[in-house]
Every structure is written in C-alpha cells, then in structure tokens.
Amino acid sequence: MTGPRSVNWYTIYDAQTDEIVACGTADMIVQQMGYASKHSFFSAIAHKYIYHIEKVSRASWEKMKRKG
C-alpha cells in the first residue's frame, strides 16, 4: 500500500445551531459546500464552523468507498 495509512474524516457543524452541515474528506466537503478549493474550505471552517476531525484507516476508507 502506498500513501498515508489514514484519511481525515471531517464533520462540520453550524456554530449557531450545532446541526451537521457536511461530513467527509476535505475533497468531499469542498464539493458539498461549494468551496473553490481546499484552502478556502480550511479557512472557512476555522472561522465560521465547529468541526471534528477523525482519523480513519485507509483500509476502512477504501472499504467504505467500495460499498457506497
């Protein structure tokens, strides 16, 4: 296996309501939320949202991708 052994899985919450706004990898969230780039996504979550980051093993991530 090449590359990192884990993937960051983000859960993004609305800071005012605590509702989940988006979840997934950074690439997935950029698409879900309509950001132009990962840079703009990371800038926004630092200032507008509450977020949680989990490390998911690459093997688990590959398995999830195949299922859905």
N, C-alpha and C positions, 0 to 999 in steps of 0.2 A: 504494500500500500504506500502510495506517495502522498505528500501534502500533510497538513496538520491532522492530528489524531482526534480533534474535536471541532465542533461548529458552535458559534454563539447563536443562541435562540433568544430573541428579544420579545418581551411582552410590554406593549406601550399602553399606558393608562392616561385618560384625560385627567389633568391635575385638579379640576374643579369637581368632577362627578365620580371619579375613580372607575369609570367604565373603561373596558378594554377597547382601544381604538384600533390596534393592529397587533399581529404577532407573526413571528417567523424569523428568517435570517435577515440580515441587513438588505440584501438584494431583493428579497420578497417584500419587505416593508417599503422600500423605495418605490416599488411598483404600486402596492396597495394604497399608499398615501399620496402618490403623485409627485414625489420629490424628483428633482432633476438629477441628483447624484447622491452617493453615499455621504459625501461631505456635507451637503445641505441637510440630510437626514440627521446625522450626528449632531450638527449644530442645533437643530430644532429640538431634539429630544433633551438636550442639555438645558434648554431654556423654557420650553413650553409644556413638557410632559413629565410624568413619573414613569420610570421604566425599571424593568428587572431583566437581568441577563443570566441565562443558564448555559452551561457548557454541556453540549450533547455529544456523545461519542460519534465519530464519523460513521462507524458501522451501524449504529442506531439510525442516524440521519439517512444513510443510503437505503436502509430497510423501509423507513417511512416514505421516502420518495417513490420507491417501487410500488407501495400499496396505494398511494393516492395521487 
